[in-house]
Amino acid sequence: MSMSIGNFVALYKEVSGTYEAFGGEVSSSFSISKDNIEITTKDSVDDAGNFVKEFDGKGEYTFTFSVEGIQRADSSVDTKITDLMNGTKLKFRFGYNILTQKCYEGEGFINSMSIDSGKNEAVTFSAEIQGTGGLEIVTVSA
């Protein structure tokens, strides 16, 4: 993803073969981490002869998408809660949803959803999506 203002980077959900904005979003994030497998042995030493830990880099990775927004008609919060309760696997895209731009694409489950309604404030929501399976870096096409 190229560097730009955050207004153009968003979370999208696949609906009937096209990616639509998650709805009412004000902020979103993508996180990925990997468990490395330790392969340290008794002869794991650096060039100076110091004992060191070694890892092979072939462990499993996990990814999550997070989103916060304002509950509006296009937020479809009730649909998202239904997806959570039913354990519906969804396809997501994080990044620019513009032709020729790169983004992160994968499947996941909405595993948490909260709605906040403070006095004299907009009703807001937040959701956490746990990725499942592989993640791809793709170029958006028509």
NUKETI-789305 format. One record per residue: residue in three letters; x, y, z of N, C-alpha, C in turn. Coordinates in pm, whole numbers, padded with zeros to 5 digits, always signed. Last residue first. Layout:
BEGIN
AlaXYZXYZXYZ...
% end
This chain:
BEGIN
Ala-01112-00454-01188-01253-00423-01219-01345-00536-01182Ser-00891-00498-00904-00923-00500-01046-01072-00475-01065Val-00636-00430-00676-00777-00416-00704-00798-00413-00855Thr-00400-00669-00602-00421-00543-00672-00568-00538-00712Val-00337-00814-00277-00389-00816-00413-00396-00675-00471Ile-00207-01024-00059-00190-00885-00099-00227-00882-00246Glu-00397-01248+00144-00333-01215+00018-00316-01063+00006Leu-00399-01500+00386-00413-01358+00358-00339-01329+00229Gly-00570-01809+00473-00462-01726+00421-00500-01581+00400Gly-00763-01871+00771-00705-01910+00643-00596-01813+00602Thr-00917-01591+00918-00902-01735+00914-00851-01774+00776Gly-00916-01308+01138-00890-01370+01010-00878-01520+01023Gln-01161-01165+01326-01049-01257+01333-01033-01324+01198Ile-01259-00840+01378-01271-00952+01286-01145-01037+01297Glu-01443-00636+01585-01315-00703+01570-01339-00824+01481Ala-01604-00319+01600-01605-00460+01568-01463-00510+01553Ser-01815-00068+01740-01681-00118+01709-01692-00268+01687Phe-02025+00221+01706-02004+00078+01716-01857+00048+01694Thr-02229+00489+01843-02112+00435+01774-02105+00284+01791Val-02447+00753+01826-02437+00610+01859-02323+00554+01775Ala-02335+01076+01927-02375+00983+01821-02361+00840+01872Glu-02460+01219+02233-02352+01177+02144-02408+01086+02036Asn-02634+01267+02445-02597+01378+02356-02477+01345+02266Lys-02513+00992+02624-02609+01101+02618-02553+01215+02534Gly-02380+00718+02430-02372+00820+02535-02474+00930+02515Ser-02375+00425+02335-02476+00529+02314-02476+00626+02431Asp-02206+00174+02154-02202+00272+02263-02300+00384+02232Ile-02172-00163+02089-02245-00042+02053-02242+00048+02175Ser-01948-00410+01962-02004-00332+02072-02069-00207+02018Met-01843-00732+01888-01916-00615+01839-01967-00541+01961Ser-01628-00993+01780-01680-00905+01884-01743-00782+01820Asn-01580-01145+01559-01580-01214+01688-01613-01123+01805Ile-01653-01213+01238-01671-01105+01335-01677-01174+01471Phe-01409-01400+01067-01534-01401+01143-01538-01277+01231Gly-01269-01400+00731-01268-01396+00876-01407-01398+00935Glu-01038-01388+00457-01166-01423+00515-01156-01418+00667Gly-00871-01118+00278-00880-01246+00346-01020-01270+00398Glu-00640-00884+00156-00767-00951+00138-00766-01087+00206Tyr-00505-00565+00136-00497-00694+00203-00634-00758+00198Cys-00415-00398-00174-00485-00406-00046-00465-00546+00010Lys-00308-00164-00425-00290-00288-00349-00367-00281-00218Gln-00479-00031-00711-00419-00014-00579-00409-00150-00509Thr-00617-00065-00950-00470-00071-00954-00402-00051-00818Leu-00915+00091-00837-00843+00015-00939-00693+00040-00932Ile-00968+00098-00488-00957+00174-00612-00875+00092-00711Asn-00985+00070-00211-01074-00007-00298-01084+00065-00432Tyr-00705+00044-00008-00773+00125-00109-00861+00034-00192Gly-00770-00157+00279-00681-00073+00199-00762+00016+00108Phe-00886-00477+00314-00841-00359+00388-00742-00283+00302Arg-01157-00687+00275-01048-00620+00205-01013-00497+00288Phe-01307-01005+00348-01277-00866+00378-01161-00817+00292Lys-01572-01236+00359-01450-01192+00291-01432-01043+00316Leu-01688-01433+00640-01701-01322+00545-01567-01294+00478Lys-01875-01681+00793-01743-01647+00740-01762-01543+00629Thr-02088-01651+01067-02077-01640+00922-01936-01600+00881Gly-02193-01709+01320-02061-01758+01283-02038-01755+01133Asn-02428-01600+01408-02438-01718+01322-02303-01777+01285Met-02337-01377+01551-02411-01482+01622-02418-01611+01541Leu-02212-01227+01341-02137-01272+01458-02208-01392+01524Asp-02431-01177+01171-02315-01251+01120-02231-01307+01235Thr-02586-01024+01351-02637-01153+01304-02523-01239+01250Ile-02418-00802+01366-02443-00880+01488-02498-01018+01451Lys-02442-00714+01102-02311-00755+01154-02326-00839+01282Thr-02712-00646+01094-02661-00752+01005-02528-00804+01056Asp-02715-00433+01275-02793-00554+01305-02747-00671+01219Val-02559-00241+01142-02509-00302+01265-02584-00430+01297Ser-02552-00099+00895-02606-00235+00903-02556-00309+01027Ser-02474+00153+00812-02385+00077+00900-02425-00069+00910Asp-02652+00308+00677-02565+00222+00595-02467+00141+00680Ala-02775+00450+00884-02856+00354+00807-02767+00260+00728Arg-02520+00444+01142-02608+00514+01048-02688+00407+00974Gln-02308+00468+01399-02422+00390+01354-02513+00479+01270Ile-01976+00518+01322-02098+00583+01369-02214+00504+01313Gly-01706+00292+01412-01787+00376+01326-01904+00438+01397Glu-01414+00095+01380-01503+00175+01465-01582+00266+01374Val-01253-00219+01341-01321-00104+01282-01408-00037+01388Ser-00991-00444+01263-01072-00376+01363-01135-00254+01298Phe-00877-00761+01168-00922-00630+01123-01006-00572+01236Thr-00595-00977+01210-00723-00924+01253-00750-00790+01185Phe-00414-01283+01167-00442-01143+01133-00580-01105+01181Thr-00134-01497+01224-00274-01462+01243-00292-01316+01206Tyr+00085-01761+01119+00053-01620+01135-00097-01603+01154Glu+00309-02015+01242+00179-01973+01192+00162-01822+01209Gly+00663-02034+01151+00545-02054+01236+00418-02003+01171Lys+00907-02005+01032+00804-02080+00960+00680-02108+01044Gly+01132-01897+01152+01044-01807+01076+00931-01878+01003Asp+01316-02028+01315+01315-02062+01174+01221-01976+01090Phe+01549-01889+01552+01412-01917+01509+01412-01946+01360Glu+01767-01901+01833+01746-01903+01689+01602-01943+01659Lys+01947-01728+02084+01826-01801+02045+01814-01792+01894Val+02298-01778+02159+02186-01697+02110+02066-01788+02084Phe+02611-01746+02321+02492-01828+02298+02375-01737+02260Asn+02891-01606+02154+02786-01591+02254+02668-01683+02218Gly+03088-01599+01960+03084-01715+02048+02981-01706+02158Ala+03073-01400+01777+03160-01375+01892+03160-01491+01991Asp+02882-01489+01597+03021-01481+01551+03120-01459+01665Asp+02668-01688+01818+02693-01585+01716+02841-01584+01680Val+02540-02024+01850+02625-01914+01893+02639-01813+01780Ser+02412-02308+01929+02360-02185+01869+02439-02066+01924Asp+02467-02558+02033+02574-02490+01957+02523-02368+01881Lys+02239-02644+02151+02353-02617+02238+02467-02549+02164Thr+01983-02462+01969+02051-02584+02010+02168-02546+02101Thr+01670-02327+01876+01797-02309+01947+01853-02445+01989Ile+01442-02283+01733+01528-02396+01692+01666-02385+01757Glu+01108-02182+01775+01245-02176+01826+01321-02302+01786Ile+00905-02048+01534+00940-02172+01602+01085-02165+01645Asn+00705-01759+01568+00824-01822+01514+00859-01944+01599Asp+00397-01648+01488+00467-01725+01590+00587-01791+01522Lys+00310-01325+01378+00354-01460+01345+00425-01522+01464Ser+00046-01095+01292+00158-01139+01375+00189-01285+01343Ile-00121-00803+01190-00076-00937+01157+00041-00971+01248Ser-00397-00585+01162-00284-00631+01242-00251-00774+01201Phe-00554-00289+01069-00518-00424+01028-00397-00462+01111Ser-00828-00067+01141-00688-00109+01149-00675-00254+01106Ser-01020+00238+01122-01003+00093+01106-00856+00060+01116Ser-01271+00483+01181-01133+00437+01189-01131+00285+01174Val-01525+00529+01097-01444+00648+01127-01298+00610+01147Glu-01785+00390+00895-01651+00381+00954-01588+00517+00980Gly-02033+00345+00785-02022+00439+00894-01885+00446+00959Gly-01932+00042+00648-02048+00125+00682-02028+00212+00804Phe-01754-00102+00501-01810-00166+00620-01928-00087+00674Ala-01809-00069+00150-01758-00014+00276-01827-00082+00393Glu-01800-00365-00051-01868-00245-00005-01806-00199+00125Tyr-01706-00546-00329-01666-00502-00196-01730-00368-00165Thr-01906-00800-00486-01840-00670-00487-01806-00631-00344Gly-02036-01046-00447-01928-01037-00544-01859-00902-00556Ser-02226-01000-00238-02268-01040-00373-02160-01014-00478Val-01999-00830-00062-02143-00849-00066-02179-00879-00211Glu-01718-00813+00142-01774-00860+00015-01923-00886+00030Lys-01629-00512+00302-01684-00647+00316-01744-00688+00182Tyr-01348-00309+00390-01458-00340+00300-01500-00485+00321Leu-01194-00046+00559-01230-00188+00562-01354-00207+00475Ala-00963+00192+00408-01082+00153+00484-01099+00001+00480Val-00804+00482+00314-00780+00343+00353-00894+00301+00444Phe-00856+00747+00284-00875+00662+00167-00850+00514+00195Asn-00796+00877+00520-00933+00885+00471-00960+00786+00358Gly-00521+00874+00575-00603+00763+00619-00747+00765+00570Ile-00315+00973+00302-00398+01011+00416-00495+00897+00449Ser-00048+00748+00215-00150+00847+00186-00223+00881+00314Met+00178+00526+00059+00150+00616+00171+00047+00720+00128Ser+00055+00217-00085+00133+00341-00088+00092+00430+00028Met+00084-00117+00000+00000+00000+00000+00088+00123+00000
% end
